[in-house]
């Protein structure tokens, strides 16, 4: 049964929701990416000391990956309660958990102080980070998608996506600043703790902003309709997702596969490649990622807006097909050892990544019905994080360690981009789907008419 098209919100209300989601998401990604950057530059020495720098880095990235393993569990738990209780409450909880774990990392004793207890405590806190982030993404993009109207959803929903480069920009920027004003000895002794402790301040700001927004109107309408009809809640949302919408989950995983791997290769692995393989100072990689992330941050919404005009699939395919080619040019340019060329390579790669990432929030939101949307979106995105993002730095470091060349890493990145290209090429277009519809996880027909002000479907 079709419902009336999702009404367009006032510009002021949607902007408040977008601002709250963007700032909160930026803080959470800051916390998460801070660990990845520190794993490449600091944790290998302070928590996992070995005689071989690449081996220590590999172990540090294993704990980095452990955070990804907790993300699907977080997606299930947060998705369940988000579909039952609402999006807003769970977003507040995820922010508190993430910020608390990151702040605690800044207080941890190192391996030199307490031995094996240090990496164990670090790993536990990483699991908390992963669990919290597993519930963050789905809630942040849904509360924007469900507040916005159908016609401009790609644009508005892409702003929380900018929280990823925003968080990376903030984390890398703070570390780059500290590295510039401190000696290596001072940075290793105490300077690395500063960005982690800063998270406590950021969480207070993010919490104040998130508490100011209203609950999703689409969720409230669905809950009211369910209550009025006397329907029971029945089976758990996660069970409904895998019983009735497993194809949509696989589509979400495939769409995120190349995007996830490319991002962590272009950012986290680059820090290892530039310092350990090319022998350049860490500031070279940090500053290149810093500049590339700034461009990435402002262009993601442009890709989201373009997806409102030409569709989610065409924009995503620009990014995935382009990344399959850029995988080889990227390392060839980085091997030049020129800061300008390295920065250009990172920036171009992140532009292509943005074409995959910008439309993704709207695309995945439009795959699922309201009753299971938080669970479905979270599970699809977080399962991809295990098979893609969690392993990307580990696989890349191991390939570099075994072969001493970037070519196997380029082949790995290219293959990941091809998976996303094929997945999206065979998926149905979702642009313009009314999120208030309850006829089940199906995308609209390709004949959606953008000129229809109500955002309905035309045959």
C-alpha positions as CSV (number, residue, x, y, z in Angstrom):
1,X,0.0,0.0,0.0
2,X,1.5,3.4,-1.0
3,X,1.5,6.3,1.4
4,X,1.5,10.0,0.4
5,X,4.9,11.2,-0.6
6,X,7.2,12.3,2.2
7,X,6.5,16.1,2.8
8,X,9.3,18.5,2.2
9,X,10.5,20.1,5.4
10,X,11.1,23.8,6.0
11,X,14.7,24.8,5.1
12,X,15.4,25.8,8.7
13,X,14.3,22.5,10.2
14,X,16.3,20.3,7.7
15,X,19.4,22.4,8.2
16,X,19.3,22.0,11.9
17,X,19.0,18.2,11.5
18,X,21.8,18.1,9.0
19,X,24.0,20.2,11.2
20,X,23.4,18.0,14.2
21,X,24.1,14.8,12.2
22,X,27.2,16.3,10.5
23,X,28.8,17.6,13.7
24,X,28.0,14.4,15.7
25,X,29.2,12.2,12.8
26,X,32.4,14.2,12.4
27,X,33.2,13.8,16.1
28,X,32.6,10.0,16.0
29,X,34.7,9.6,12.9
30,X,37.4,11.8,14.5
31,X,37.5,9.3,17.3
32,X,37.6,6.3,15.0
33,X,40.1,7.6,12.5
34,X,42.3,8.9,15.3
35,X,43.0,5.3,16.2
36,X,43.8,4.3,12.6
37,X,46.3,7.2,12.2
38,X,47.9,6.5,15.6
39,X,48.1,2.8,14.7
40,X,50.2,3.7,11.7
41,X,52.5,6.2,13.5
42,X,52.5,5.6,17.3
43,X,50.8,2.5,18.6
44,X,53.2,0.2,16.8
45,X,56.0,1.6,18.9
46,X,54.2,2.2,22.3
47,X,51.8,-0.8,22.5
48,X,53.2,-3.3,20.0
49,X,57.0,-2.9,20.0
50,X,58.9,-5.3,17.7
51,X,62.3,-5.3,16.0
52,X,60.6,-5.1,12.6
53,X,58.6,-1.8,12.1
54,X,56.3,-3.3,9.5
55,X,55.4,-6.2,11.8
56,X,54.6,-3.8,14.6
57,X,52.4,-1.8,12.3
58,X,50.7,-4.9,11.1
59,X,49.9,-6.0,14.7
60,X,48.6,-2.4,15.4
61,X,46.3,-2.6,12.3
62,X,45.0,-6.0,13.6
63,X,43.6,-4.2,16.7
64,X,42.4,-1.5,14.3
65,X,40.5,-4.2,12.5
66,X,39.0,-5.6,15.7
67,X,37.0,-2.4,16.0
68,X,35.4,-3.3,12.7
69,X,34.4,-6.7,14.0
70,X,32.3,-5.1,16.7
71,X,30.5,-2.8,14.2
72,X,27.9,-5.4,13.0
73,X,27.0,-6.2,16.6
74,X,26.6,-2.5,17.2
75,X,24.5,-2.3,14.0
76,X,22.2,-5.1,15.2
77,X,21.8,-3.8,18.7
78,X,21.4,-0.1,17.8
79,X,19.3,-1.0,14.7
80,X,16.9,-3.0,16.8
81,X,16.3,-0.3,19.4
82,X,16.5,2.4,16.7
83,X,13.6,0.7,14.9
84,X,11.7,0.3,18.1
85,X,12.4,3.4,20.1
86,X,13.5,6.0,17.5
87,X,16.7,7.3,15.9
88,X,17.5,10.2,18.2
89,X,18.0,8.3,21.5
90,X,20.4,5.8,19.9
91,X,22.4,8.6,18.3
92,X,23.0,10.2,21.7
93,X,24.1,6.9,23.2
94,X,26.5,6.1,20.3
95,X,28.2,9.5,20.7
96,X,28.7,9.0,24.5
97,X,30.1,5.5,24.1
98,X,32.5,6.5,21.3
99,X,33.7,9.7,23.0
100,X,34.2,7.9,26.3
101,X,36.3,5.1,24.8
102,X,38.5,7.6,22.9
103,X,39.1,9.8,26.0
104,X,40.0,6.7,28.0
105,X,42.6,5.7,25.3
106,X,44.4,9.0,26.0
107,X,44.9,7.9,29.7
108,X,46.2,4.4,29.0
109,X,49.6,3.3,30.2
110,X,51.9,1.9,27.5
111,X,53.6,-1.4,27.0
112,X,56.7,-0.1,28.7
113,X,54.7,0.6,31.9
114,X,52.5,-2.4,32.3
115,X,53.5,-4.9,29.6
116,X,50.9,-7.0,27.9
117,X,48.0,-5.3,29.8
118,X,48.5,-2.2,27.7
119,X,47.5,-3.7,24.3
120,X,44.7,-5.6,26.0
121,X,43.1,-2.5,27.4
122,X,43.7,-0.7,24.1
123,X,41.9,-3.5,22.3
124,X,38.9,-3.5,24.6
125,X,38.4,0.2,24.1
126,X,38.7,-0.3,20.4
127,X,35.9,-2.8,20.6
128,X,33.7,-0.2,22.4
129,X,34.6,2.3,19.6
130,X,33.5,-0.2,16.9
131,X,30.3,-1.1,18.7
132,X,29.3,2.5,19.0
133,X,30.2,3.4,15.4
134,X,28.2,0.4,14.2
135,X,25.1,2.1,15.4
136,X,26.1,5.7,14.5
137,X,26.1,5.6,10.7
138,X,22.7,4.1,10.2
139,X,21.0,6.5,12.7
140,X,22.8,9.6,11.4
141,X,21.9,9.2,7.8
142,X,18.4,8.0,8.5
143,X,17.4,10.9,10.7
144,X,18.4,13.2,7.8
145,X,16.9,11.1,5.1
146,X,13.6,10.8,7.0
147,X,13.4,14.5,7.8
148,X,14.1,15.6,4.2
149,X,11.8,15.4,1.2
150,X,12.1,12.9,-1.6
151,X,13.4,15.2,-4.3
152,X,16.6,16.4,-2.6
153,X,17.4,13.5,-0.3
154,X,20.7,12.7,-2.0
155,X,22.0,16.2,-1.2
156,X,20.8,16.4,2.4
157,X,21.7,12.8,3.3
158,X,25.2,13.2,1.9
159,X,26.1,15.8,4.5
160,X,26.5,13.2,7.3
161,X,28.7,11.3,4.9
162,X,31.0,14.4,5.0
163,X,31.5,13.6,8.6
164,X,33.9,10.8,7.6
165,X,36.4,13.1,5.8
166,X,35.6,15.8,8.4
167,X,36.6,13.5,11.2
168,X,39.7,12.3,9.3
169,X,40.5,16.0,8.6
170,X,40.3,16.9,12.3
171,X,42.2,13.8,13.5
172,X,45.0,14.2,10.9
173,X,45.1,17.9,11.4
174,X,45.6,17.7,15.1
175,X,48.3,15.0,14.7
176,X,50.0,16.9,12.0
177,X,50.0,20.1,14.2
178,X,51.5,18.2,17.1
179,X,54.1,16.5,14.9
180,X,55.1,20.0,13.5
181,X,55.6,21.6,16.9
182,X,57.0,18.7,18.8
183,X,60.1,16.6,18.6
184,X,59.5,12.9,17.8
185,X,60.6,12.1,21.4
186,X,58.0,14.5,22.9
187,X,55.3,13.3,20.6
188,X,55.9,9.6,21.6
189,X,56.2,10.5,25.3
190,X,53.0,12.5,25.7
191,X,52.0,14.5,22.6
192,X,50.0,11.6,21.1
193,X,47.6,11.6,24.1
194,X,46.4,15.2,23.4
195,X,44.1,14.4,20.4
196,X,42.5,11.5,22.4
197,X,41.8,13.6,25.4
198,X,40.4,16.4,23.2
199,X,37.6,14.0,22.3
200,X,36.0,14.7,25.7
201,X,35.5,18.3,24.8
202,X,34.1,17.5,21.4
203,X,31.6,15.0,22.8
204,X,30.1,17.7,25.1
205,X,29.6,20.0,22.1
206,X,28.1,17.1,19.9
207,X,25.8,16.0,22.7
208,X,24.4,19.5,23.2
209,X,23.7,19.8,19.4
210,X,22.1,16.3,19.0
211,X,19.8,16.8,21.9
212,X,18.3,19.8,20.2
213,X,16.9,18.0,17.1
214,X,13.5,16.3,16.8
215,X,12.8,12.6,16.2
216,X,12.3,11.4,12.6
217,X,8.8,12.3,11.4
218,X,8.7,9.2,9.1
219,X,9.5,7.0,12.1
220,X,6.9,8.7,14.3
221,X,4.3,8.4,11.6
222,X,5.0,4.7,11.1
223,X,4.9,4.1,14.9
224,X,1.5,5.9,15.1
225,X,0.1,4.0,12.2
226,X,1.2,0.7,13.7
227,X,-0.5,1.7,17.0
228,X,-3.7,2.8,15.4
229,X,-4.0,-0.4,13.4
230,X,-3.4,-2.6,16.5
231,X,-0.5,-4.4,14.8
232,X,2.0,-6.2,17.0
233,X,5.7,-5.8,16.6
234,X,6.1,-9.4,15.6
235,X,9.6,-10.7,14.9
236,X,12.8,-8.8,15.6
237,X,13.8,-6.2,12.9
238,X,17.1,-7.9,12.2
239,X,15.2,-11.2,11.6
240,X,12.8,-9.4,9.2
241,X,15.8,-7.9,7.4
242,X,17.5,-11.2,6.7
243,X,14.2,-13.0,6.0
244,X,12.7,-10.5,3.6
245,X,15.3,-8.0,2.6
246,X,18.5,-10.1,2.3
247,X,19.0,-9.0,-1.3
248,X,19.0,-5.4,-0.3
249,X,21.6,-6.2,2.4
250,X,23.8,-7.8,-0.2
251,X,23.4,-4.8,-2.5
252,X,24.4,-2.5,0.4
253,X,27.5,-4.6,1.1
254,X,28.5,-4.7,-2.5
255,X,28.0,-0.9,-3.0
256,X,30.2,-0.2,0.1
257,X,32.9,-2.8,-0.8
258,X,35.1,-0.8,-3.2
259,X,34.3,2.5,-1.4
260,X,35.4,1.1,2.0
261,X,38.6,-0.5,0.8
262,X,39.6,2.5,-1.3
263,X,39.2,4.9,1.5
264,X,41.4,3.0,4.0
265,X,44.1,2.4,1.4
266,X,44.1,6.1,0.3
267,X,44.3,7.3,3.9
268,X,45.5,4.8,6.6
269,X,47.7,2.6,4.5
270,X,49.2,5.6,2.7
271,X,50.8,6.7,6.0
272,X,52.6,3.3,6.3
273,X,53.6,3.3,2.6
274,X,55.1,6.8,2.7
275,X,57.0,6.4,6.0
276,X,58.0,2.8,6.0
277,X,58.4,2.0,2.3
278,X,59.5,5.4,0.8
279,X,61.3,6.6,3.9
280,X,59.6,10.0,3.8
281,X,58.7,12.0,7.0
282,X,55.3,11.3,8.4
283,X,54.3,15.0,7.9
284,X,54.4,14.3,4.1
285,X,51.6,11.8,4.3
286,X,49.7,13.6,7.1
287,X,49.6,16.9,5.2
288,X,48.7,15.2,1.9
289,X,45.7,13.4,3.6
290,X,44.8,16.7,5.3
291,X,44.5,18.6,2.0
292,X,42.8,15.7,0.2
293,X,40.3,15.4,3.1
294,X,39.4,19.1,2.9
295,X,38.5,18.7,-0.8
296,X,36.7,15.5,-0.1
297,X,34.6,17.1,2.6
298,X,33.2,19.9,0.4
299,X,32.7,17.7,-2.7
300,X,30.7,14.9,-1.2
301,X,27.5,16.9,-1.0
302,X,28.0,17.9,-4.7
303,X,28.0,14.2,-5.6
304,X,24.9,13.7,-3.5
305,X,23.2,16.6,-5.3
306,X,24.2,15.2,-8.7
307,X,22.6,11.9,-7.7
308,X,19.3,13.7,-7.2
309,X,19.5,14.8,-10.8
310,X,20.8,11.7,-12.6
311,X,20.3,8.9,-10.1
312,X,22.3,7.1,-7.4
313,X,23.7,4.4,-9.8
314,X,25.3,6.6,-12.4
315,X,27.1,8.7,-9.9
316,X,28.3,5.7,-7.9
317,X,29.6,4.1,-11.2
318,X,31.6,7.2,-12.0
319,X,33.5,6.7,-8.7
320,X,33.9,2.9,-8.8
321,X,34.9,2.6,-12.4
322,X,37.3,5.5,-12.0
323,X,38.8,4.0,-8.9
324,X,39.5,0.8,-10.7
325,X,41.7,2.7,-13.1
326,X,43.2,5.1,-10.5
327,X,44.4,2.2,-8.3
328,X,47.4,1.9,-10.6
329,X,48.0,5.6,-11.3
330,X,47.8,6.4,-7.5
331,X,50.9,4.5,-6.4
332,X,52.9,5.5,-9.5
333,X,52.4,9.1,-8.5
334,X,53.1,8.5,-4.8
335,X,56.4,6.8,-5.7
336,X,57.5,10.2,-7.1
337,X,58.2,11.2,-3.5
338,X,57.1,14.7,-4.4
339,X,54.7,16.3,-1.8
340,X,52.8,18.1,-4.5
341,X,52.3,15.0,-6.6
342,X,51.4,12.8,-3.6
343,X,48.8,15.4,-2.5
344,X,47.3,15.5,-6.0
345,X,47.2,11.7,-6.1
346,X,45.4,11.5,-2.7
347,X,43.0,14.3,-3.6
348,X,42.0,12.8,-7.0
349,X,41.5,9.4,-5.3
350,X,39.3,10.9,-2.6
351,X,37.3,12.7,-5.3
352,X,36.5,9.4,-6.9
353,X,35.8,7.9,-3.5
354,X,33.3,10.7,-2.9
355,X,31.3,9.8,-6.0
356,X,30.7,6.4,-4.4
357,X,30.2,7.8,-0.9
358,X,28.1,10.8,-1.6
359,X,24.9,9.0,-2.9
360,X,25.4,6.1,-0.6
361,X,23.4,7.4,2.4
362,X,20.3,8.0,0.3
363,X,20.8,4.8,-1.8
364,X,21.0,2.5,1.2
365,X,18.2,4.3,3.1
366,X,15.9,3.9,0.1
367,X,16.5,0.1,0.0
368,X,14.5,-0.6,3.2
369,X,11.1,0.0,4.8
370,X,10.8,2.3,7.9
371,X,10.1,-0.6,10.3
372,X,13.4,-2.2,9.6
373,X,15.4,0.7,8.0
374,X,17.8,1.3,10.9
375,X,18.6,-2.4,11.2
376,X,18.8,-3.0,7.4
377,X,21.0,0.0,6.7
378,X,23.2,-0.7,9.7
379,X,23.7,-4.4,8.9
380,X,24.4,-3.8,5.2
381,X,27.0,-1.1,5.9
382,X,28.6,-2.8,8.8
383,X,29.0,-6.2,7.2
384,X,30.8,-4.4,4.5
385,X,33.1,-2.9,7.1
386,X,34.3,-6.4,8.1
387,X,35.0,-7.8,4.7
388,X,36.3,-4.5,3.3
389,X,37.4,-1.7,5.6
390,X,38.6,-3.9,8.5
391,X,40.9,-5.9,6.3
392,X,42.1,-3.3,3.9
393,X,45.1,-1.9,5.9
394,X,46.1,-5.4,7.0
395,X,45.9,-6.9,3.5
396,X,47.7,-3.9,2.0
397,X,50.5,-4.0,4.6
398,X,50.9,-7.7,4.2
399,X,51.1,-7.4,0.4
400,X,53.7,-4.7,0.7
401,X,55.7,-6.7,3.2
402,X,55.6,-9.9,1.1
403,X,56.3,-8.4,-2.3
404,X,58.0,-5.1,-1.6
405,X,56.0,-3.5,-4.4
406,X,52.8,-1.5,-4.7
407,X,51.5,-3.4,-7.7
408,X,49.7,-6.1,-5.6
409,X,48.0,-3.4,-3.6
410,X,46.9,-1.7,-6.8
411,X,45.4,-5.0,-8.0
412,X,43.6,-5.5,-4.7
413,X,42.2,-2.0,-4.9
414,X,41.1,-2.4,-8.5
415,X,39.4,-5.7,-7.7
416,X,37.4,-4.1,-4.9
417,X,36.3,-1.3,-7.2
418,X,35.1,-3.8,-9.8
419,X,33.0,-5.6,-7.2
420,X,31.2,-2.3,-6.4
421,X,30.8,-1.5,-10.1
422,X,29.2,-4.8,-10.9
423,X,26.9,-4.6,-7.8
424,X,25.6,-1.2,-8.6
425,X,25.4,-1.9,-12.4
426,X,22.9,-4.7,-11.6
427,X,21.0,-2.9,-8.9
428,X,17.8,-1.0,-9.4
429,X,17.7,2.8,-9.2
430,X,16.2,4.1,-5.9
431,X,16.2,7.8,-6.5
432,X,12.8,9.3,-5.6
433,X,11.5,6.5,-3.4
434,X,9.0,7.8,-0.9
435,X,10.4,6.6,2.5
436,X,6.9,6.6,4.0
437,X,5.9,3.7,1.7
438,X,5.4,0.3,3.4
439,X,5.4,-1.9,0.3
440,X,8.6,-3.4,1.1
441,X,12.1,-2.9,0.5
442,X,11.7,-2.4,-3.2
443,X,13.2,0.3,-5.3
444,X,11.0,2.5,-7.5
445,X,10.8,1.8,-11.2
446,X,13.3,3.5,-13.4
447,X,10.6,5.8,-14.7
448,X,10.6,8.1,-11.7
449,X,9.7,11.6,-12.8
450,X,11.8,14.3,-11.2
451,X,9.3,16.9,-12.4
452,X,6.6,15.5,-10.2
453,X,6.6,17.9,-7.3
454,X,5.0,15.3,-5.0
455,X,8.0,13.0,-5.6
456,X,5.7,10.1,-6.7
457,X,6.5,7.4,-9.2
458,X,5.4,7.4,-12.8
459,X,5.1,4.3,-14.9
